[in-house]
Amino acid sequence: MTTCNVKTTRPTTRLTTKQRREYRPLLIKYYGHVCFYCKDEFIDEKHTIDGYKNGYLENYDHLNCIESDNRIENIVFAHVKCNQQKKDYSDYQIKAKEQLEEKEDAR
């Protein structure tokens, strides 16, 4: 299993604005507008709440942690905090790996 705390040597090409616009309605249709990992809703659009960083903002996450792999089947919505926790939380890594395999098999 690829863990998210391992740096890849591949060049990083993040999701483009165009990809985000195209993927957003598809991701909402497939998963709903909730965090893939904890299934909670996203909170507010503010980057800080009461002076603290908002960990519940919507974030595009790569299931396999390779930021240059921008295939739609590799992208989910996640809270900023859950995306960060995935680096150390094996349950989230397993869930991501299983989801990616399922989506790849469906193609």
Secondary structure, DSSP 4 states (H G I P E B T S, - for coil): ---TTSPP-SPP-PPPHHHHHHHHHHHHHHH-SB-TTT-PBP--S-SEETTEE-TTSEEEEETTS-TT---GGGEEEEEHHHHHHTTT-HHHHHHHHHHHHHHHHH-
